Amino acid sequence: MSKKVVLTGDRPTGKLHIGHYVGSLRERVKMQESGEFNPFIMIADQQALTDNARDPEKIRRSLTEVALDYLAVGLDPAKSTLFVQSQIPALAELNLYYLNLVTVSRLERNPTVKAEIQQKNFNRSIPAGFFTYPVSQTADITAFKADLVPVGDDQEPMLEQAREIVRTFNSIYGDVLVEPEGVFPPKGQGRIPGLDGNAKMSKSLGNAIYLSDDEDTLKKKVMSMYTDPNHIHVEDPGQVEGNVVFTYLDIFDKDVAKVQELKEQYRHGGLGDVKIKRYLMEVLNAELAPIRQRRAEFATDLPAVMDMLKAGSDRANQVAAKTLDEVKDAMGLNYFK
Ligand code: TRP
């Protein structure tokens, strides 16, 4: 039995934060370590360019940062193929063929893209490459014949779109492509709010904890977290719902009983914000310190990181080129074979 193929990736538009970590990085490492899969992890620099075309330097810089974040969380080039999207020409070619299999109105219905268009105030000035990135993402997924795609909840519409394109392609040209399945975090576990209580943690909102944050920065961020604005004196009863410190404890603290106890105490009054923040700091630091340390070690040899990405990209290229060849065979485009 051949192992199930896993394909996933991230846009390099900055460093990765703990939102990425709980949303999918953790799951990828788990899948890698189980030994049951053949994982491909892609740095989606072309997708990052779809809304950063005028700032390629940012993407170039972020490529290294994301590679370091991957290695830091435990993605291991000996077990997972880590590669760079722009170095795989077959992806762009597949994208071109798939673009003919979707309509503009279907693309307009993608809720994640819709939300991003609003958020970025594009109005009608949407870069066409941005508008169609779910199609390019389908190329990423299908080029490796991925069975599974471990991603955050916001990527569900991309999977839906990918499956539709696969079905359309296969029904017209014959069974070449594999329908992928999304692997999402367990309910309530895959999303972490920002430090300020905003439902989304993001760089642009300035409310993120980065995997690369040093201990001092982490401490400052935890101390600045949104709690219960009406919890002023230690003895005041406090609210746990919507209190970011408790949300984080729910996600990171393995000692569930202890968290329950702290919640009770907080609700009754008598537990100060500084105290629970100190406790959260310990919990977070226990998880992040080894990541931070590994990251610093890898960062001392950036040429080795680039070599690793090159080796991964070479491997990925072979797989993607083979799929493209099958696609062109099925479409009758290999005229000179
Ligand atoms: N859209 C993904 C994100 O924003 C990144 C990505 C690009 C991706 N291609 C992919 C994820 C293929 C999974 C599979 O995070």
Residues whose N, C-alpha, C, O or C-beta is under 5 A from the ligand:
A	BS01	LIG	L7 T8 G9 D10 R11 A44 Q47 Q137 D140
